[in-house]
Amino acid sequence: MRSLLVAATISLAFTLFLTPLFIRLFDKLGWGQVIRTPEDGNNPQHAAKRGTPTMGGIIFILGAVIGYFVGTYTGGSPPTPSGLLVLWMMVGLGVVGLIDDMMKVRSQRSLGLSGWRKVLGQVIVAVPFAVLALNFPNSHGLTPGSAYISLFRDIPVLSFMALGAIVGWILYLAWVSFLSVAWSNATNLTDGLDGLATGAGIFTISAYSLVAFWQFQQRCTSGALVPAYAEACYNTRDPLDLTIVAASFVGALVGFLWWNAPKARIFMGDVGSMAIGGVVVAMAVLTHTELLSLLIAGVFVIAPGSVVLQRYYFKATGGKRIFLMSPFHHHLELRGWPEITIVVRMWIIAGMLAVTGVGLFYVEWLAAQ
C-alpha cells in the first residue's frame, strides 16, 4: 500500500509543481499549438488558442514514470512485467503522438503524420506489447496477458489458440493491434477542448485502478481467500503493480489538469492523448477486461462515434450532416454551449460510465460465487 500512495503522490507533485517550468521551456522552444483556420473547417472560437504551449503530455508521462519507479522501489514492491508493459504502451504511443506534434509545429500546419503512417506507428508499438504479454510466466504459470478475448475475465470459448498456434498468434496480434489503434485514436479525437481528455482520463484510469486492486484482493494465488469466494477469483499476473502504475498515471493527470483546465495554459498534444489511449489499452488487456473497456472508457467512444456517423450519413444522404461539426463536442460549441459547460458535462458522463463499468465488474464477481 505504501508503494501505491508514494507513486500517486510523487506523480501528482511532479506535474503540479513542475508544469510551469515546462510551460516556459516549451514557450522558448516555440512549441505552440497550431490551430486550423475556419476555412479549413476549424471552429472559429479556437483561434485565440493559437500559440498556447503544446506537447504537455511529455510532462505527465515523465511524472507517471518517475512516480511509478519511486513508488515501487521505496515501497518494497519492485516493478513487474505487467507494470513495465503499461509503461511501454504509454511511452510508445506517446512517441507516435510526439512525432505527429513535432511535424505540425515545424511546418506550422495542422497536418502531421498521415493516417496510415500513424496507424503503422501504433501497430509497431502494439505488436511487441502483445508478444511480451504472453511471456514472463510467474511461479503459478500466469503471464501478463492471455490469448483470450475477455469481458470481466477471460471468455473460455473465445481462445485464439484454439485455431492453432500460427493462426492463433496472427489473430491475437491483430486483435491487440486493433485495440491499440482504436483506443489511441479515440482518445486523440476526444482531446479537443481544454481539460476534456485529461479529466476523462482521470475517471477512466481511476476505475481501472479499482478493478486491478479488487483483482489483487481476490487473486486466485492468494492463500487468504475464503473458500466460498475461490470460484470467483482472478488470474491476473500482477494486479497490485497494475494498481500502482494506474495510480501514478492518475496522479500525474490530476497535477497536469491544474494547468490544463479551462482556460488551459498548456495543451497535452497528441503525445498526451495517445499516451492516455495506451494506458487504457494496456490496462484492459492486462486486467483481462477488453470488452468491458467499452463501458469503463466509454466517454472516449463518443468523439470517434460521432465522426463515423457524420461521415457515413454525409455519404448516404448526398451531403447532409447530422452534426454542425464533428467530433460531437465541437457540435455543442457551435450550438452555443460554453466550453466549460461541455467539458464538465463530459466529465460527468465519463464518471458515470466508469462507475457503471466498475459496478458491473463487481456484480459479475458476486454472481460468480
Buried (B, 14 or more C-beta within 10 A) or exposed (E): EEBBBBBBBBBBBBBBEBBEEBBEEBBEEEBBBBBBEEEEEBBEEBEEBEEBBBBBBBBBBBBBBBBBBBBBEEBEBEBBBBBBBBBBBBBBBBBBBBBBBBBBBEEEEBEBBEEEBBBBBBBBBBBEBBBBBBEBEBEEEBBBBBBBBBBBBBBEEBBBBEEEEEEBBEBBBBBBBEBBBBBBBBBBBBBBBBBBBBBBBBBBBBBBBBBBBBBBBBBBBBEEBEEEBEEBBBBBBBBBBBBBBBBBBBBBBBBBBBBBBBEBBBBBBBBBBBBBBBBBBBBBBBBBBBEBBBBBBBBBBBBBBBBEBBEEBBEEEEEEBBBEBBBBBBBBBEEEBEBBEBBBEBBEBBBEBBBBBBEBBBEBBEEBE
